[in-house]
């Protein structure tokens, strides 16, 4: 296999859960309290070396808000017109808002229908820095993740915690395929 490996990663999740913030923290190590809503989709790349193998992640950050979903299918399509083949999904929700977890479950259903069966899915339970300000139950989310063969990571784009772990797990699982 060629050693210049590029993998496509798409972030999915409800509006305001922190998708853009996670990517910007990971790629540029910045965070803004006033991160603006993504209207279409944006794209960033990150190079990393894992187990001595250099890889490139091409990261697609999508618009979470329902009102932008009219623009939707574009995000699923790649150059061949195939849906999410060889694509990894990073599903993001906000631990202080259980509705956003339901949205993750909806995405998973959609992905299971449209994407290849062995699609890599990872869940980020974001805004862990707010854990004290609200009750939350991550156990339900963790057992759900297990049932769909995904790993769940607690992240905070604000504090930068858990984020490297998410992307390292994704990269490691992609390399095993
Ligand atoms: P859409 O573009 O609407 O899909 O939103 P998004 O999911 O990309 O969320 P975005 O990164 O724009 O963040 C939404 C808001 O949440 C912003 O005000 C961020 O500053 C805030 N935010 C994002 N991540 C965190 C986090 O880990 N902790 C806290 N406290 N706030 C966060």
Backbone and ligand atoms as CSV (ligand in chain L), in Angstrom:
chain,resi,resn,atom,element,x,y,z
A,1,UNK,N,N,0.831,-1.200,0.000
A,1,UNK,CA,C,0.000,0.000,0.000
A,1,UNK,C,C,0.871,1.257,0.000
A,2,UNK,N,N,0.414,2.276,-0.692
A,2,UNK,CA,C,1.158,3.529,-0.734
A,2,UNK,C,C,1.291,4.097,0.672
A,3,UNK,N,N,2.395,4.763,0.922
A,3,UNK,CA,C,2.612,5.260,2.276
A,3,UNK,C,C,2.135,6.692,2.475
A,4,UNK,N,N,1.597,7.269,1.415
A,4,UNK,CA,C,1.016,8.599,1.590
A,4,UNK,C,C,-0.496,8.453,1.702
A,5,UNK,N,N,-0.950,8.224,2.906
A,5,UNK,CA,C,-2.338,7.866,3.109
A,5,UNK,C,C,-3.175,9.081,3.491
A,6,UNK,N,N,-4.233,9.281,2.758
A,6,UNK,CA,C,-5.155,10.355,3.098
A,6,UNK,C,C,-6.509,9.762,3.445
A,7,UNK,N,N,-7.052,10.195,4.556
A,7,UNK,CA,C,-8.365,9.728,4.978
A,7,UNK,C,C,-9.304,10.912,5.129
A,8,UNK,N,N,-10.531,10.665,4.756
A,8,UNK,CA,C,-11.526,11.724,4.867
A,8,UNK,C,C,-12.336,11.538,6.137
A,9,UNK,N,N,-12.501,12.628,6.836
A,9,UNK,CA,C,-13.238,12.602,8.094
A,9,UNK,C,C,-14.324,13.671,8.033
A,10,UNK,N,N,-15.545,13.288,8.378
A,10,UNK,CA,C,-16.622,14.278,8.358
A,10,UNK,C,C,-17.190,14.436,9.766
A,11,UNK,N,N,-17.355,15.683,10.186
A,11,UNK,CA,C,-17.951,15.937,11.498
A,11,UNK,C,C,-19.438,16.172,11.338
A,12,UNK,N,N,-20.216,15.465,12.141
A,12,UNK,CA,C,-21.664,15.587,12.081
A,12,UNK,C,C,-22.206,15.824,13.477
A,13,UNK,N,N,-23.290,16.565,13.552
A,13,UNK,CA,C,-23.905,16.809,14.850
A,13,UNK,C,C,-24.778,18.040,14.787
A,14,UNK,N,N,-25.553,18.221,15.831
A,14,UNK,CA,C,-26.487,19.329,15.903
A,14,UNK,C,C,-25.754,20.679,15.863
A,15,UNK,N,N,-26.525,21.736,15.631
A,15,UNK,CA,C,-25.950,23.076,15.661
A,15,UNK,C,C,-25.415,23.408,17.049
A,16,UNK,N,N,-24.321,24.120,17.112
A,16,UNK,CA,C,-23.750,24.684,18.345
A,16,UNK,C,C,-23.128,23.667,19.302
A,17,UNK,N,N,-22.979,22.432,18.861
A,17,UNK,CA,C,-22.415,21.445,19.790
A,17,UNK,C,C,-20.890,21.560,19.918
A,18,UNK,N,N,-20.274,22.249,18.929
A,18,UNK,CA,C,-18.836,22.476,19.019
A,18,UNK,C,C,-18.003,21.781,17.955
A,19,UNK,N,N,-18.608,21.463,16.824
A,19,UNK,CA,C,-17.872,20.778,15.752
A,19,UNK,C,C,-16.708,21.634,15.259
A,20,UNK,N,N,-17.021,22.873,14.878
A,20,UNK,CA,C,-15.968,23.763,14.377
A,20,UNK,C,C,-14.910,23.986,15.449
A,21,UNK,N,N,-15.359,24.147,16.668
A,21,UNK,CA,C,-14.420,24.412,17.766
A,21,UNK,C,C,-13.457,23.243,17.980
A,22,UNK,N,N,-13.973,22.017,17.856
A,22,UNK,CA,C,-13.099,20.843,18.010
A,22,UNK,C,C,-12.029,20.804,16.927
A,23,UNK,N,N,-12.454,21.075,15.708
A,23,UNK,CA,C,-11.498,21.033,14.593
A,23,UNK,C,C,-10.452,22.133,14.742
A,24,UNK,N,N,-10.920,23.327,15.083
A,24,UNK,CA,C,-9.969,24.446,15.195
A,24,UNK,C,C,-9.012,24.245,16.371
A,25,UNK,N,N,-9.510,23.635,17.445
A,25,UNK,CA,C,-8.622,23.335,18.572
A,25,UNK,C,C,-7.574,22.302,18.144
A,26,UNK,N,N,-8.042,21.298,17.418
A,26,UNK,CA,C,-7.131,20.223,17.007
A,26,UNK,C,C,-6.098,20.700,15.998
A,27,UNK,N,N,-6.564,21.426,14.990
A,27,UNK,CA,C,-5.664,21.785,13.884
A,27,UNK,C,C,-4.829,23.028,14.209
A,28,UNK,N,N,-5.447,24.031,14.809
A,28,UNK,CA,C,-4.732,25.299,15.035
A,28,UNK,C,C,-4.483,25.623,16.506
A,29,UNK,N,N,-4.986,24.761,17.390
A,29,UNK,CA,C,-4.883,24.982,18.833
A,29,UNK,C,C,-5.426,26.342,19.278
A,30,UNK,N,N,-6.600,26.684,18.746
A,30,UNK,CA,C,-7.264,27.925,19.169
A,30,UNK,C,C,-8.701,27.600,19.597
A,31,UNK,N,N,-9.289,28.524,20.364
A,31,UNK,CA,C,-10.687,28.389,20.764
A,31,UNK,C,C,-11.301,29.774,20.860
A,32,UNK,N,N,-12.538,29.902,20.374
A,32,UNK,CA,C,-13.241,31.169,20.508
A,32,UNK,C,C,-14.595,30.962,21.160
A,33,UNK,N,N,-14.883,31.759,22.180
A,33,UNK,CA,C,-16.209,31.704,22.825
A,33,UNK,C,C,-17.285,32.130,21.838
A,34,UNK,N,N,-16.853,32.860,20.808
A,34,UNK,CA,C,-17.832,33.405,19.862
A,34,UNK,C,C,-17.735,32.747,18.502
A,35,UNK,N,N,-17.416,31.460,18.521
A,35,UNK,CA,C,-17.302,30.738,17.256
A,35,UNK,C,C,-18.607,30.863,16.466
A,36,UNK,N,N,-18.481,31.295,15.209
A,36,UNK,CA,C,-19.692,31.535,14.435
A,36,UNK,C,C,-20.227,30.264,13.791
A,37,UNK,N,N,-21.530,30.282,13.557
A,37,UNK,CA,C,-22.211,29.154,12.940
A,37,UNK,C,C,-21.660,28.872,11.552
A,38,UNK,N,N,-21.430,27.594,11.295
A,38,UNK,CA,C,-20.967,27.185,9.969
A,38,UNK,C,C,-22.166,27.175,9.028
A,39,UNK,N,N,-22.046,27.856,7.909
A,39,UNK,CA,C,-23.193,27.969,7.006
A,39,UNK,C,C,-23.173,26.868,5.954
A,40,UNK,N,N,-22.031,26.591,5.390
A,40,UNK,CA,C,-21.993,25.476,4.450
A,40,UNK,C,C,-21.115,24.378,5.032
A,41,UNK,N,N,-19.971,24.213,4.496
A,41,UNK,CA,C,-19.049,23.254,5.089
A,41,UNK,C,C,-17.668,23.839,4.943
A,42,UNK,N,N,-16.788,23.526,5.866
A,42,UNK,CA,C,-15.419,23.987,5.684
A,42,UNK,C,C,-14.496,22.787,5.766
A,43,UNK,N,N,-13.293,23.001,5.335
A,43,UNK,CA,C,-12.394,21.899,5.094
A,43,UNK,C,C,-11.005,22.255,5.595
A,44,UNK,N,N,-10.411,21.367,6.371
A,44,UNK,CA,C,-9.057,21.590,6.870
A,44,UNK,C,C,-8.293,20.281,6.786
A,45,UNK,N,N,-6.980,20.371,6.636
A,45,UNK,CA,C,-6.214,19.127,6.664
A,45,UNK,C,C,-5.239,19.128,7.829
A,46,UNK,N,N,-4.969,17.932,8.305
A,46,UNK,CA,C,-4.014,17.770,9.397
A,46,UNK,C,C,-3.133,16.569,9.088
A,47,UNK,N,N,-1.835,16.788,9.176
A,47,UNK,CA,C,-0.903,15.677,8.972
A,47,UNK,C,C,-0.468,15.153,10.320
A,48,UNK,N,N,-0.408,13.844,10.434
A,48,UNK,CA,C,0.138,13.272,11.660
A,48,UNK,C,C,0.882,11.988,11.345
A,49,UNK,N,N,1.715,11.586,12.291
A,49,UNK,CA,C,2.463,10.349,12.122
A,49,UNK,C,C,1.995,9.396,13.190
A,50,UNK,N,N,1.601,8.209,12.761
A,50,UNK,CA,C,1.110,7.251,13.752
A,50,UNK,C,C,1.802,5.914,13.526
A,51,UNK,N,N,2.459,5.434,14.570
A,51,UNK,CA,C,3.249,4.218,14.454
A,51,UNK,C,C,4.273,4.324,13.335
A,52,UNK,N,N,4.824,5.513,13.144
A,52,UNK,CA,C,5.823,5.732,12.111
A,52,UNK,C,C,5.254,5.960,10.722
A,53,UNK,N,N,3.947,5.867,10.580
A,53,UNK,CA,C,3.322,6.023,9.265
A,53,UNK,C,C,2.721,7.430,9.137
A,54,UNK,N,N,3.192,8.210,8.150
A,54,UNK,CA,C,2.601,9.537,7.977
A,54,UNK,C,C,1.231,9.440,7.314
A,55,UNK,N,N,0.261,10.103,7.871
A,55,UNK,CA,C,-1.051,10.123,7.232
A,55,UNK,C,C,-1.586,11.553,7.189
A,56,UNK,N,N,-2.536,11.772,6.319
A,56,UNK,CA,C,-3.209,13.061,6.233
A,56,UNK,C,C,-4.690,12.844,6.505
A,57,UNK,N,N,-5.224,13.632,7.418
A,57,UNK,CA,C,-6.669,13.620,7.617
A,57,UNK,C,C,-7.239,14.818,6.886
A,58,UNK,N,N,-8.184,14.593,5.985
A,58,UNK,CA,C,-8.891,15.741,5.420
A,58,UNK,C,C,-10.232,15.828,6.128
A,59,UNK,N,N,-10.396,16.915,6.830
A,59,UNK,CA,C,-11.484,17.050,7.802
A,59,UNK,C,C,-12.570,17.977,7.259
A,60,UNK,N,N,-13.773,17.447,7.158
A,60,UNK,CA,C,-14.928,18.226,6.693
A,60,UNK,C,C,-15.807,18.575,7.865
A,61,UNK,N,N,-15.957,19.866,8.070
A,61,UNK,CA,C,-16.801,20.370,9.150
A,61,UNK,C,C,-18.115,20.814,8.527
A,62,UNK,N,N,-19.224,20.213,8.949
A,62,UNK,CA,C,-20.509,20.513,8.305
A,62,UNK,C,C,-21.330,21.472,9.146
A,63,UNK,N,N,-22.361,22.022,8.532
A,63,UNK,CA,C,-23.285,22.901,9.252
A,63,UNK,C,C,-24.268,22.050,10.029
A,64,UNK,N,N,-24.387,22.307,11.336
A,64,UNK,CA,C,-25.254,21.481,12.165
A,64,UNK,C,C,-26.699,21.929,12.159
A,65,UNK,N,N,-26.903,23.207,11.901
A,65,UNK,CA,C,-28.262,23.716,12.080
A,65,UNK,C,C,-29.206,23.231,10.995
A,66,UNK,N,N,-30.366,22.818,11.477
A,66,UNK,CA,C,-31.382,22.233,10.621
A,66,UNK,C,C,-31.648,23.093,9.380
A,67,UNK,N,N,-31.675,24.404,9.583
A,67,UNK,CA,C,-32.067,25.256,8.462
A,67,UNK,C,C,-31.052,25.234,7.314
A,68,UNK,N,N,-29.885,24.711,7.572
A,68,UNK,CA,C,-28.913,24.630,6.484
A,68,UNK,C,C,-28.916,23.279,5.791
A,69,UNK,N,N,-29.789,22.395,6.249
A,69,UNK,CA,C,-29.748,21.040,5.711
A,69,UNK,C,C,-30.228,20.903,4.280
A,70,UNK,N,N,-30.851,21.965,3.783
A,70,UNK,CA,C,-31.202,21.975,2.368
A,70,UNK,C,C,-29.945,21.811,1.515
A,71,UNK,N,N,-28.815,22.222,2.072
A,71,UNK,CA,C,-27.547,22.117,1.340
A,71,UNK,C,C,-26.938,20.725,1.487
A,72,UNK,N,N,-27.601,19.883,2.223
A,72,UNK,CA,C,-27.081,18.627,2.727
A,72,UNK,C,C,-26.276,17.706,1.868
A,73,UNK,N,N,-26.898,17.042,0.896
A,73,UNK,CA,C,-26.265,15.866,0.299
A,73,UNK,C,C,-24.854,16.080,-0.233
A,74,UNK,N,N,-24.547,17.309,-0.594
A,74,UNK,CA,C,-23.195,17.638,-1.035
A,74,UNK,C,C,-22.140,17.051,-0.096
A,75,UNK,N,N,-22.426,17.101,1.183
A,75,UNK,CA,C,-21.427,16.654,2.150
A,75,UNK,C,C,-21.199,15.159,2.103
A,76,UNK,N,N,-22.182,14.445,1.608
A,76,UNK,CA,C,-22.049,12.998,1.587
A,76,UNK,C,C,-21.326,12.507,0.357
A,77,UNK,N,N,-21.226,13.365,-0.624
A,77,UNK,CA,C,-20.791,12.924,-1.931
A,77,UNK,C,C,-19.281,13.072,-2.067
A,78,UNK,N,N,-18.649,12.111,-2.634
A,78,UNK,CA,C,-17.248,12.336,-2.971
A,78,UNK,C,C,-17.110,12.354,-4.493
A,79,UNK,N,N,-15.876,12.410,-4.969
A,79,UNK,CA,C,-15.656,12.631,-6.398
A,79,UNK,C,C,-16.350,11.587,-7.268
A,80,UNK,N,N,-16.496,10.381,-6.748
A,80,UNK,CA,C,-17.124,9.324,-7.535
A,80,UNK,C,C,-18.635,9.305,-7.394
A,81,UNK,N,N,-19.160,10.243,-6.616
A,81,UNK,CA,C,-20.593,10.248,-6.396
A,81,UNK,C,C,-21.035,9.171,-5.417
A,82,UNK,N,N,-20.075,8.599,-4.707
A,82,UNK,CA,C,-20.393,7.552,-3.738
A,82,UNK,C,C,-20.652,8.199,-2.381
A,83,UNK,N,N,-21.416,7.513,-1.586
A,83,UNK,CA,C,-21.718,8.067,-0.282
A,83,UNK,C,C,-20.781,7.551,0.793
A,84,UNK,N,N,-19.963,8.437,1.292
A,84,UNK,CA,C,-19.167,8.160,2.482
A,84,UNK,C,C,-18.378,6.856,2.474
A,85,UNK,N,N,-17.971,6.438,1.304
A,85,UNK,CA,C,-17.077,5.283,1.249
A,85,UNK,C,C,-15.706,5.736,1.746
A,86,UNK,N,N,-15.083,4.925,2.550
A,86,UNK,CA,C,-13.784,5.275,3.135
A,86,UNK,C,C,-13.814,6.586,3.903
A,87,UNK,N,N,-14.949,6.873,4.438
A,87,UNK,CA,C,-15.054,8.087,5.226
A,87,UNK,C,C,-15.306,7.714,6.679
A,88,UNK,N,N,-14.750,8.503,7.524
A,88,UNK,CA,C,-14.972,8.328,8.951
A,88,UNK,C,C,-15.902,9.424,9.434
A,89,UNK,N,N,-16.788,9.091,10.334
A,89,UNK,CA,C,-17.687,10.104,10.885
A,89,UNK,C,C,-17.339,10.364,12.344
A,90,UNK,N,N,-17.100,11.625,12.635
A,90,UNK,CA,C,-16.966,12.047,14.025
A,90,UNK,C,C,-18.275,12.709,14.413
A,91,UNK,N,N,-19.030,12.020,15.264
A,91,UNK,CA,C,-20.348,12.488,15.667
A,91,UNK,C,C,-20.212,13.256,16.967
A,92,UNK,N,N,-20.683,14.484,16.959
A,92,UNK,CA,C,-20.456,15.352,18.112
A,92,UNK,C,C,-21.780,15.721,18.769
A,93,UNK,N,N,-21.820,15.639,20.109
A,93,UNK,CA,C,-22.964,16.215,20.811
A,93,UNK,C,C,-22.473,17.020,22.011
A,94,UNK,N,N,-23.408,17.750,22.595
A,94,UNK,CA,C,-23.108,18.636,23.717
A,94,UNK,C,C,-23.637,17.948,24.981
A,95,UNK,N,N,-22.754,17.625,25.904
A,95,UNK,CA,C,-23.191,16.841,27.076
A,95,UNK,C,C,-24.217,17.560,27.932
A,96,UNK,N,N,-24.367,18.859,27.761
A,96,UNK,CA,C,-25.349,19.583,28.570
A,96,UNK,C,C,-26.718,19.640,27.905
A,97,UNK,N,N,-26.850,19.008,26.731
A,97,UNK,CA,C,-28.105,19.108,25.973
A,97,UNK,C,C,-28.460,17.741,25.376
A,98,UNK,N,N,-29.374,17.038,26.042
A,98,UNK,CA,C,-29.655,15.655,25.638
A,98,UNK,C,C,-30.283,15.556,24.249
A,99,UNK,N,N,-30.937,16.628,23.809
A,99,UNK,CA,C,-31.478,16.606,22.442
A,99,UNK,C,C,-30.378,16.393,21.410
A,100,UNK,N,N,-29.210,16.920,21.697
A,100,UNK,CA,C,-28.125,16.809,20.716
A,100,UNK,C,C,-27.608,15.372,20.641
A,101,UNK,N,N,-27.819,14.617,21.732
A,101,UNK,CA,C,-27.466,13.197,21.691
A,101,UNK,C,C,-28.455,12.423,20.817
A,102,UNK,N,N,-29.725,12.801,20.895
A,102,UNK,CA,C,-30.717,12.157,20.017
A,102,UNK,C,C,-30.368,12.391,18.549
A,103,UNK,N,N,-29.855,13.563,18.285
A,103,UNK,CA,C,-29.454,13.894,16.914
A,103,UNK,C,C,-28.319,12.968,16.444
A,104,UNK,N,N,-27.417,12.656,17.350
A,104,UNK,CA,C,-26.341,11.719,17.022
A,104,UNK,C,C,-26.932,10.368,16.632
A,105,UNK,N,N,-27.912,9.925,17.411
A,105,UNK,CA,C,-28.518,8.626,17.102
A,105,UNK,C,C,-29.176,8.631,15.732
A,106,UNK,N,N,-29.772,9.761,15.384
A,106,UNK,CA,C,-30.369,9.879,14.045
A,106,UNK,C,C,-29.316,9.795,12.952
A,107,UNK,N,N,-28.220,10.493,13.188
A,107,UNK,CA,C,-27.126,10.452,12.203
A,107,UNK,C,C,-26.613,9.030,12.021
A,108,UNK,N,N,-26.470,8.331,13.123
A,108,UNK,CA,C,-25.948,6.968,13.047
A,108,UNK,C,C,-26.873,6.107,12.179
A,109,UNK,N,N,-28.172,6.258,12.392
A,109,UNK,CA,C,-29.125,5.504,11.566
A,109,UNK,C,C,-28.948,5.830,10.092
A,110,UNK,N,N,-28.836,7.124,9.815
A,110,UNK,CA,C,-28.662,7.535,8.416
A,110,UNK,C,C,-27.374,6.959,7.837
A,111,UNK,N,N,-26.318,7.025,8.619
A,111,UNK,CA,C,-25.030,6.526,8.132
A,111,UNK,C,C,-25.082,5.022,7.892
A,112,UNK,N,N,-25.752,4.329,8.790
A,112,UNK,CA,C,-25.835,2.872,8.634
A,112,UNK,C,C,-26.589,2.501,7.369
A,113,UNK,N,N,-27.509,3.361,6.966
A,113,UNK,CA,C,-28.249,3.094,5.732
A,113,UNK,C,C,-27.455,3.465,4.488
A,114,UNK,N,N,-26.727,4.591,4.573
A,114,UNK,CA,C,-26.123,5.131,3.352
A,114,UNK,C,C,-24.669,4.774,3.149
A,115,UNK,N,N,-23.954,4.634,4.248
A,115,UNK,CA,C,-22.509,4.481,4.119
A,115,UNK,C,C,-22.133,3.012,4.034
A,116,UNK,N,N,-20.870,2.776,3.771
A,116,UNK,CA,C,-20.409,1.392,3.737
A,116,UNK,C,C,-20.522,0.801,5.139
A,117,UNK,N,N,-20.683,-0.488,5.208
A,117,UNK,CA,C,-20.988,-1.153,6.478
A,117,UNK,C,C,-19.872,-0.983,7.503
A,118,UNK,N,N,-18.649,-0.903,7.021
A,118,UNK,CA,C,-17.546,-0.827,7.989
A,118,UNK,C,C,-17.077,0.604,8.226
A,119,UNK,N,N,-17.995,1.541,8.041
A,119,UNK,CA,C,-17.638,2.933,8.305
A,119,UNK,C,C,-17.160,3.087,9.754
A,120,UNK,N,N,-16.093,3.844,9.922
A,120,UNK,CA,C,-15.580,4.108,11.260
A,120,UNK,C,C,-16.361,5.269,11.861
A,121,UNK,N,N,-16.934,5.036,13.034
A,121,UNK,CA,C,-17.675,6.103,13.712
A,121,UNK,C,C,-17.094,6.330,15.102
A,122,UNK,N,N,-16.941,7.585,15.435
A,122,UNK,CA,C,-16.445,7.951,16.756
A,122,UNK,C,C,-17.363,9.044,17.299
A,123,UNK,N,N,-17.644,8.981,18.583
A,123,UNK,CA,C,-18.532,9.982,19.184
A,123,UNK,C,C,-17.735,10.872,20.134
A,124,UNK,N,N,-17.908,12.185,19.980
A,124,UNK,CA,C,-17.316,13.117,20.938
A,124,UNK,C,C,-18.421,13.725,21.793
A,125,UNK,N,N,-18.337,13.494,23.090
A,125,UNK,CA,C,-19.244,14.111,24.058
A,125,UNK,C,C,-18.567,15.413,24.482
A,126,UNK,N,N,-18.962,16.497,23.835
A,126,UNK,CA,C,-18.202,17.751,23.968
A,126,UNK,C,C,-18.734,18.662,25.087
A,127,UNK,N,N,-17.939,19.648,25.406
A,127,UNK,CA,C,-18.202,20.649,26.460
A,127,UNK,C,C,-18.082,20.029,27.849
A,128,UNK,N,N,-17.116,19.141,27.989
A,128,UNK,CA,C,-16.922,18.474,29.281
A,128,UNK,C,C,-16.546,19.470,30.373
A,129,UNK,N,N,-16.065,20.631,29.965
A,129,UNK,CA,C,-15.739,21.662,30.974
A,129,UNK,C,C,-16.986,22.165,31.693
A,130,UNK,N,N,-18.155,21.915,31.115
A,130,UNK,CA,C,-19.405,22.384,31.746
A,130,UNK,C,C,-20.044,21.315,32.622
A,131,UNK,N,N,-19.311,20.241,32.839
A,131,UNK,CA,C,-19.849,19.079,33.530
A,131,UNK,C,C,-20.467,19.430,34.882
A,132,UNK,N,N,-19.921,20.383,35.574
A,132,UNK,CA,C,-20.449,20.726,36.892
A,132,UNK,C,C,-21.712,21.561,36.825
A,133,UNK,N,N,-21.897,22.228,35.710
A,133,UNK,CA,C,-23.024,23.148,35.645
A,133,UNK,C,C,-24.334,22.454,35.294
A,134,UNK,N,N,-24.266,21.219,34.877
A,134,UNK,CA,C,-25.496,20.502,34.496
A,134,UNK,C,C,-25.365,19.044,34.844
A,135,UNK,N,N,-26.478,18.430,35.108
A,135,UNK,CA,C,-26.469,16.984,35.283
A,135,UNK,C,C,-26.272,16.334,33.927
A,136,UNK,N,N,-25.589,15.267,33.897
A,136,UNK,CA,C,-25.460,14.556,32.643
A,136,UNK,C,C,-25.241,13.091,32.959
A,137,UNK,N,N,-25.473,12.267,31.988
A,137,UNK,CA,C,-25.261,10.840,32.165
A,137,UNK,C,C,-24.549,10.311,30.937
A,138,UNK,N,N,-23.273,10.055,31.121
A,138,UNK,CA,C,-22.497,9.646,29.967
A,138,UNK,C,C,-22.529,8.132,29.784
A,139,UNK,N,N,-23.047,7.431,30.809
A,139,UNK,CA,C,-23.069,5.972,30.726
A,139,UNK,C,C,-23.974,5.469,29.624
A,140,UNK,N,N,-25.130,6.078,29.518
A,140,UNK,CA,C,-26.061,5.696,28.466
A,140,UNK,C,C,-25.383,5.880,27.102
A,141,UNK,N,N,-24.732,7.010,26.950
A,141,UNK,CA,C,-24.061,7.305,25.685
A,141,UNK,C,C,-22.933,6.308,25.422
A,142,UNK,N,N,-22.224,5.952,26.485
A,142,UNK,CA,C,-21.123,5.002,26.315
A,142,UNK,C,C,-21.616,3.624,25.894
A,143,UNK,N,N,-22.703,3.172,26.508
A,143,UNK,CA,C,-23.173,1.837,26.119
A,143,UNK,C,C,-23.777,1.872,24.720
A,144,UNK,N,N,-24.403,2.992,24.388
A,144,UNK,CA,C,-24.894,3.140,23.016
A,144,UNK,C,C,-23.730,3.054,22.021
A,145,UNK,N,N,-22.653,3.768,22.318
A,145,UNK,CA,C,-21.475,3.758,21.435
A,145,UNK,C,C,-20.985,2.326,21.216
A,146,UNK,N,N,-20.960,1.565,22.293
A,146,UNK,CA,C,-20.510,0.177,22.187
A,146,UNK,C,C,-21.382,-0.621,21.228
A,147,UNK,N,N,-22.690,-0.406,21.303
A,147,UNK,CA,C,-23.590,-1.180,20.445
A,147,UNK,C,C,-23.385,-0.876,18.959
A,148,UNK,N,N,-22.898,0.301,18.646
A,148,UNK,CA,C,-22.675,0.614,17.229
A,148,UNK,C,C,-21.203,0.474,16.832
A,149,UNK,N,N,-20.413,-0.077,17.731
A,149,UNK,CA,C,-19.002,-0.301,17.423
A,149,UNK,C,C,-18.180,0.973,17.383
A,150,UNK,N,N,-18.641,1.973,18.102
A,150,UNK,CA,C,-17.917,3.248,18.128
A,150,UNK,C,C,-17.304,3.453,19.506
A,151,UNK,N,N,-16.305,4.300,19.547
A,151,UNK,CA,C,-15.753,4.697,20.836
A,151,UNK,C,C,-16.299,6.071,21.186
A,152,UNK,N,N,-16.421,6.323,22.466
A,152,UNK,CA,C,-16.880,7.639,22.892
A,152,UNK,C,C,-15.787,8.343,23.681
A,153,UNK,N,N,-15.578,9.596,23.363
A,153,UNK,CA,C,-14.571,10.388,24.073
A,153,UNK,C,C,-15.218,11.630,24.658
A,154,UNK,N,N,-14.855,11.921,25.878
A,154,UNK,CA,C,-15.280,13.153,26.515
A,154,UNK,C,C,-14.296,14.238,26.091
A,155,UNK,N,N,-14.803,15.317,25.515
A,155,UNK,CA,C,-13.899,16.356,25.012
A,155,UNK,C,C,-14.300,17.742,25.506
A,156,UNK,N,N,-13.343,18.620,25.514
A,156,UNK,CA,C,-13.623,20.038,25.696
A,156,UNK,C,C,-12.770,20.813,24.699
A,157,UNK,N,N,-13.456,21.420,23.735
A,157,UNK,CA,C,-12.720,22.264,22.790
A,157,UNK,C,C,-12.192,23.492,23.527
A,158,UNK,N,N,-12.925,23.891,24.558
A,158,UNK,CA,C,-12.528,25.077,25.312
A,158,UNK,C,C,-11.194,24.850,26.024
A,159,UNK,N,N,-11.079,23.743,26.741
A,159,UNK,CA,C,-9.852,23.470,27.498
A,159,UNK,C,C,-8.846,22.624,26.711
A,160,UNK,N,N,-9.301,22.092,25.586
A,160,UNK,CA,C,-8.386,21.284,24.777
A,160,UNK,C,C,-8.229,19.861,25.292
A,161,UNK,N,N,-9.133,19.400,26.120
A,161,UNK,CA,C,-8.979,18.049,26.684
A,161,UNK,C,C,-9.670,16.991,25.825
A,162,UNK,N,N,-9.029,15.850,25.733
A,162,UNK,CA,C,-9.627,14.691,25.055
A,162,UNK,C,C,-9.557,14.724,23.541
A,163,UNK,N,N,-9.115,15.814,22.981
A,163,UNK,CA,C,-9.237,15.984,21.531
A,163,UNK,C,C,-8.190,15.180,20.756
A,164,UNK,N,N,-6.939,15.238,21.233
A,164,UNK,CA,C,-5.926,14.410,20.558
A,164,UNK,C,C,-6.312,12.945,20.571
A,165,UNK,N,N,-6.899,12.503,21.693
A,165,UNK,CA,C,-7.296,11.099,21.815
A,165,UNK,C,C,-8.302,10.710,20.743
A,166,UNK,N,N,-9.247,11.602,20.484
A,166,UNK,CA,C,-10.264,11.340,19.464
A,166,UNK,C,C,-9.599,11.100,18.112
A,167,UNK,N,N,-8.742,12.018,17.725
A,167,UNK,CA,C,-8.170,11.936,16.385
A,167,UNK,C,C,-7.139,10.815,16.275
A,168,UNK,N,N,-6.433,10.551,17.364
A,168,UNK,CA,C,-5.497,9.424,17.348
A,168,UNK,C,C,-6.239,8.101,17.211
A,169,UNK,N,N,-7.370,7.987,17.899
A,169,UNK,CA,C,-8.167,6.761,17.798
A,169,UNK,C,C,-8.669,6.565,16.366
A,170,UNK,N,N,-9.137,7.650,15.787
A,170,UNK,CA,C,-9.621,7.580,14.407
A,170,UNK,C,C,-8.498,7.132,13.481
A,171,UNK,N,N,-7.351,7.784,13.608
A,171,UNK,CA,C,-6.220,7.466,12.728
A,171,UNK,C,C,-5.784,6.016,12.911
A,172,UNK,N,N,-5.721,5.584,14.168
A,172,UNK,CA,C,-5.272,4.212,14.442
A,172,UNK,C,C,-6.250,3.203,13.844
A,173,UNK,N,N,-7.531,3.469,13.983
A,173,UNK,CA,C,-8.522,2.526,13.441
A,173,UNK,C,C,-8.515,2.518,11.923
A,174,UNK,N,N,-8.263,3.681,11.330
A,174,UNK,CA,C,-8.200,3.731,9.868
A,174,UNK,C,C,-7.013,2.936,9.353
A,175,UNK,N,N,-5.902,3.024,10.076
A,175,UNK,CA,C,-4.702,2.300,9.636
A,175,UNK,C,C,-4.857,0.791,9.756
A,176,UNK,N,N,-5.706,0.362,10.683
A,176,UNK,CA,C,-5.909,-1.082,10.866
A,176,UNK,C,C,-6.750,-1.687,9.774
A,177,UNK,N,N,-7.499,-0.834,9.064
A,177,UNK,CA,C,-8.452,-1.372,8.083
A,177,UNK,C,C,-7.764,-2.015,6.888
L,1,LIG,P1,P,-22.761,24.869,13.891
L,1,LIG,O1,O,-21.834,25.616,13.006
L,1,LIG,O2,O,-24.029,25.613,14.197
L,1,LIG,O3,O,-23.032,23.485,13.409
L,1,LIG,O4,O,-22.049,24.747,15.347
L,1,LIG,P2,P,-20.790,23.899,15.768
L,1,LIG,O5,O,-21.216,22.533,16.162
L,1,LIG,O6,O,-19.696,23.987,14.767
L,1,LIG,O7,O,-20.373,24.642,17.129
L,1,LIG,P3,P,-19.261,25.767,17.297
L,1,LIG,O8,O,-17.899,25.191,17.248
L,1,LIG,O9,O,-19.573,26.895,16.392
L,1,LIG,O10,O,-19.525,26.178,18.822
L,1,LIG,C1,C,-20.783,26.663,19.272
L,1,LIG,C2,C,-20.598,27.411,20.602
L,1,LIG,O11,O,-20.191,26.500,21.620
L,1,LIG,C3,C,-19.529,28.496,20.537
L,1,LIG,O12,O,-19.956,29.588,21.306
L,1,LIG,C4,C,-18.310,27.849,21.178
L,1,LIG,O13,O,-17.467,28.790,21.805
L,1,LIG,C5,C,-18.969,26.936,22.203
L,1,LIG,N1,N,-18.159,25.730,22.494
L,1,LIG,C6,C,-17.652,24.865,21.597
L,1,LIG,N2,N,-16.967,23.889,22.231
L,1,LIG,C7,C,-17.045,24.144,23.547
L,1,LIG,C8,C,-16.541,23.493,24.725
L,1,LIG,O14,O,-15.868,22.451,24.692
L,1,LIG,N3,N,-16.864,24.064,25.928
L,1,LIG,C9,C,-17.608,25.200,26.023
L,1,LIG,N4,N,-17.864,25.676,27.240
L,1,LIG,N5,N,-18.080,25.840,24.936
L,1,LIG,C10,C,-17.815,25.317,23.721
